[in-house]
Amino acid sequence: MSDPSMIELIRDAADKATARGDTIAARNYYRAVLAQQPHDIDAILALAQLIPVVSERQRLIAQAQVLEPNNPAVLAAVAENEKLITQGLKIIVVPNNDSQSSDTAADAPPVVQRPIVMCAVHATMEATLRCTSCDRPMCVRCTIPNEVGQLCPTCRYKRIPERYRSNLRHWLIAGGVSAVLATIIPIPLVFLLSIPFIGPMLFLAGGMLIGSLSAQITLRLTAKRGQPMIMASGIGVGIGSLIAMLILFGGNISLMLIVLTVLSIALAVRSLQQTLN
């Protein structure tokens, strides 16, 4: 599923690249938008304007025509493209160069080809951009749009606060702590279920207790926060709750107990989110 905020960042980066004349970067940004939203008319038409190959431009405009035949922008692009063809103008394709010419290929000046730079992360892909922080060459796949330009994954990670940089060891600690607490705490609470009305409420409160204790202990042991830590702790709560149910009831698990356990897990995860975000 595409992230609308990320799509808007990529689109904004494409507009800025177009404004400064960096058509290679602009084309790659618009292609990245279309990879997420293939029916985006604005991106299709913007890319068509930047394409130096007549046949490719015609294909994009035809695609836009199929999607929205009555769109004024599409009709204008069709008319402009037909005018270009009628006037006999040719777009010169220059390898590794964004310069375009309205004259014939014979009138085009000789061009010195520049060496192809490969992406520092994906060695088989050509780098069309550079990180604005460390200047590493990047392909579109590993480019992360930012308010200051585009960043490579390494520089983006460095900008994340230390408390949100967790790894597998931290996730295992968070999940283990939650699993242990979710296994132990329900054992004394299950006897409260026999108390009418109050018992189930106290059992549900045990979920918040599990979440709160898990979050506090995890913070003391790892000093890490963030969504991965919440997910690891939540998985631990689910596993621990399942173990507790099997220990206490074996195969005699009622529907009511399942519902109460699910609600208790949800409350525990909510408590984890409030502390570990």
Secondary structure as the mmCIF struct_conf table of DSSP 4:
data_model
#
loop_
_struct_conf.conf_type_id
_struct_conf.id
_struct_conf.beg_label_comp_id
_struct_conf.beg_label_asym_id
_struct_conf.beg_label_seq_id
_struct_conf.end_label_comp_id
_struct_conf.end_label_asym_id
_struct_conf.end_label_seq_id
HELX_RH_AL_P HELX_RH_AL_P1 PRO A 4 ALA A 19
TURN_TY1_P TURN_TY1_P1 ARG A 20 GLY A 21
HELX_RH_AL_P HELX_RH_AL_P2 THR A 23 GLN A 36
TURN_TY1_P TURN_TY1_P2 PRO A 38 HIS A 39
HELX_RH_AL_P HELX_RH_AL_P3 ILE A 41 LEU A 50
HELX_RH_AL_P HELX_RH_AL_P4 VAL A 54 LEU A 67
TURN_TY1_P TURN_TY1_P3 PRO A 69 ASN A 70
HELX_RH_AL_P HELX_RH_AL_P5 PRO A 72 THR A 86
TURN_TY1_P TURN_TY1_P4 GLN A 87 GLY A 88
TURN_TY1_P TURN_TY1_P5 PRO A 95 ASN A 96
BEND BEND1 SER A 102 ASP A 103
HELX_RH_3T_P HELX_RH_3T_P1 ALA A 105 ASP A 107
BEND BEND2 ALA A 108 ALA A 108
HELX_LH_PP_P HELX_LH_PP_P1 PRO A 109 PRO A 110
HELX_LH_PP_P HELX_LH_PP_P2 VAL A 112 VAL A 117
STRN STRN1 MET A 118 MET A 118
HELX_LH_PP_P HELX_LH_PP_P3 CYS A 119 CYS A 119
BEND BEND3 ALA A 120 HIS A 122
TURN_TY1_P TURN_TY1_P6 ALA A 123 THR A 124
BEND BEND4 MET A 125 MET A 125
STRN STRN2 GLU A 126 GLU A 126
STRN STRN3 LEU A 129 ARG A 130
TURN_TY1_P TURN_TY1_P7 THR A 132 CYS A 134
STRN STRN4 PRO A 137 MET A 138
HELX_RH_3T_P HELX_RH_3T_P2 VAL A 140 CYS A 142
STRN STRN5 ILE A 144 ASN A 146
TURN_TY1_P TURN_TY1_P8 GLU A 147 VAL A 148
STRN STRN6 GLY A 149 LEU A 151
HELX_RH_AL_P HELX_RH_AL_P6 PRO A 153 LYS A 158
TURN_TY1_P TURN_TY1_P9 ARG A 159 ARG A 159
BEND BEND5 ILE A 160 ILE A 160
HELX_RH_3T_P HELX_RH_3T_P3 GLU A 162 TYR A 164
HELX_RH_AL_P HELX_RH_AL_P7 LEU A 168 ILE A 184
TURN_TY1_P TURN_TY1_P10 ILE A 185 ILE A 185
HELX_RH_AL_P HELX_RH_AL_P8 PRO A 186 LEU A 189
HELX_RH_3T_P HELX_RH_3T_P4 VAL A 190 SER A 194
BEND BEND6 ILE A 195 ILE A 195
TURN_TY1_P TURN_TY1_P11 PRO A 196 PHE A 197
HELX_RH_AL_P HELX_RH_AL_P9 ILE A 198 THR A 222
BEND BEND7 GLY A 226 GLY A 226
HELX_RH_AL_P HELX_RH_AL_P10 GLN A 227 PHE A 249
TURN_TY1_P TURN_TY1_P12 GLY A 250 GLY A 251
HELX_RH_AL_P HELX_RH_AL_P11 LEU A 255 LEU A 276
#
